[in-house]
Amino acid sequence: MHFTSHQVLDDGLAERHFTLGEIPGILWTPGTVTAPLILLGHPGGLDGMYPRLLGRARSSAALGFASATIELPGSGSRPGLPGVDAARRDLRHAVTAGKPVGDDIVDRLITPLIEQSVPEWSRLLDALPDIDGPVGYSGGILAIGVRLALTEPRIVAAGLFAGSYVPASTFDEARQVTIPLHVLLQWDDEGNDRQMALDLFDAFGSAEKTLQASMGGHRGVPAHAGEDTARFFARHLRR
């Protein structure tokens, strides 16, 4: 890990940009205090996602938590993934035309992202300094969060956003997940299969799992839903 910049924002939140090999990322810490960590999952490049990521990092810092994120494979400044890009075009065409989204499209779109990004998140946890305490995962892509919840033992709680399609194999993984979960679902999400999200929630093997559904589209998550997610992490990441 190589830190490329360091600044303290006006609210005292320290922001450090870094590269993990060739992967860009950002670490936010509440001052200089070591803290539990929330990994901020997201669906794209850091430049485009930065305002929302910063807002989430500030919410985490208000709870005393550090936050970190890395750029998704094939997004932002990272090399493209031609197969994933083609599948994304096929998905948009199917949704625009009102046609069913086939399993083949979902597999071609999501599976390569899972296989490449999940080991990268684990590499990030290996490399991060000054993190003292348990780790949570927050956000999407949904199938990536499920794989991390299953395979990364340092993650003790996950707040997942049901805003993306998942391969059929994710259902098998969900049945093996046992950590506490808080899942957000936008009821009218134009880019998501609502019934698939409900079925996946039902499949999770966690003894503690909550589904919070709100009316509205993909970007219409109400503020109180974020506040409820914050309380979820406060319960599970604070000692």
Order of alpha helices (4+ residues) and beta strands (2+ residues): beta-beta-beta-beta-alpha-beta-alpha-alpha-beta-alpha-beta-alpha-beta-alpha-beta-alpha
